[in-house]
């Protein structure tokens, strides 16, 4: 009985981690494609702060996506391949944004 409860807890934890990683990644994308290019200029805020904000959020999002993959594999979830594919795709996109942020900060 305790094995079933432990397995259910692992599956629930893996699902929460996946949800968290997707929310943080979504926040990063919203900042990149809506807030930074559209809302900040409307408010008269300079664009130079975008990389400084985007870089740490992108790194946190990548961390949570990797953590999500680990949790799904550890729990041996039946959708682990699909979740891993989604997470890896998001990590690739976030890595591009992080690279752009770093190059903007260094220029």
C-alpha positions as CSV (number, residue, x, y, z in Angstrom):
1,X,0.0,0.0,0.0
2,X,2.7,2.5,0.9
3,X,4.4,1.8,-2.5
4,X,1.2,2.9,-4.3
5,X,1.0,6.1,-2.2
6,X,4.7,6.8,-2.8
7,X,4.3,6.3,-6.6
8,X,1.2,8.6,-6.6
9,X,3.1,11.2,-4.7
10,X,6.0,11.0,-7.3
11,X,3.6,11.3,-10.2
12,X,1.9,14.3,-8.6
13,X,5.2,15.9,-7.9
14,X,6.4,15.3,-11.5
15,X,3.2,16.8,-12.8
16,X,3.6,19.9,-10.6
17,X,7.2,20.3,-11.7
18,X,6.2,20.1,-15.3
19,X,3.5,22.7,-14.8
20,X,5.9,25.0,-13.0
21,X,8.5,24.7,-15.7
22,X,5.9,25.5,-18.4
23,X,4.6,28.6,-16.5
24,X,8.1,30.0,-16.0
25,X,9.0,29.3,-19.6
26,X,5.7,31.0,-20.6
27,X,6.5,34.0,-18.5
28,X,9.9,34.3,-20.2
29,X,8.3,34.1,-23.6
30,X,5.7,36.7,-22.7
31,X,8.4,39.1,-21.5
32,X,10.4,38.5,-24.7
33,X,7.6,38.9,-27.2
34,X,5.0,41.1,-25.5
35,X,6.3,43.1,-22.5
36,X,9.8,44.0,-23.7
37,X,9.1,45.0,-27.3
38,X,5.6,46.5,-26.9
39,X,4.7,47.5,-23.3
40,X,8.0,48.8,-22.1
41,X,8.4,51.3,-25.0
42,X,4.8,52.4,-24.5
43,X,5.7,53.2,-20.8
44,X,8.8,55.0,-21.9
45,X,11.2,52.4,-20.3
46,X,14.5,51.9,-22.2
47,X,15.0,48.6,-23.9
48,X,18.4,48.1,-22.2
49,X,17.0,46.4,-19.2
50,X,15.5,43.5,-21.2
51,X,18.6,41.2,-21.2
52,X,19.2,41.9,-17.5
53,X,15.7,40.7,-16.7
54,X,15.4,38.0,-19.3
55,X,18.7,36.2,-18.6
56,X,17.9,35.1,-15.0
57,X,14.3,34.2,-15.8
58,X,15.6,32.2,-18.8
59,X,18.1,30.3,-16.7
60,X,15.5,29.6,-14.0
61,X,13.1,28.3,-16.7
62,X,15.8,26.0,-18.1
63,X,16.5,24.7,-14.6
64,X,12.9,23.9,-14.0
65,X,12.6,22.2,-17.4
66,X,15.5,19.9,-16.7
67,X,14.1,19.2,-13.2
68,X,10.8,18.3,-14.8
69,X,12.5,15.8,-17.1
70,X,14.3,14.2,-14.2
71,X,11.1,14.0,-12.1
72,X,9.1,12.3,-14.9
73,X,11.9,9.8,-15.6
74,X,12.3,9.1,-11.9
75,X,8.6,8.4,-11.5
76,X,8.5,6.3,-14.7
77,X,5.5,8.2,-15.9
78,X,3.8,6.8,-18.9
79,X,4.1,10.1,-20.7
80,X,7.8,10.6,-19.9
81,X,8.9,10.6,-23.6
82,X,6.3,13.2,-24.6
83,X,7.1,15.4,-21.6
84,X,10.8,15.1,-22.2
85,X,10.3,16.1,-25.9
86,X,8.3,19.1,-24.9
87,X,10.8,20.2,-22.2
88,X,13.8,19.7,-24.6
89,X,12.1,21.8,-27.2
90,X,11.4,24.6,-24.7
91,X,15.0,24.3,-23.4
92,X,16.4,24.8,-26.9
93,X,14.2,27.9,-27.4
94,X,15.2,29.3,-24.0
95,X,18.8,28.6,-24.7
96,X,18.6,30.8,-27.8
97,X,17.0,33.6,-25.8
98,X,19.7,33.2,-23.1
99,X,22.4,33.4,-25.7
100,X,20.8,36.5,-27.2
101,X,20.6,38.0,-23.7
102,X,24.3,37.3,-23.0
103,X,25.4,38.8,-26.3
104,X,23.3,41.9,-25.6
105,X,24.8,42.2,-22.1
106,X,28.3,41.9,-23.5
107,X,27.9,44.3,-26.4
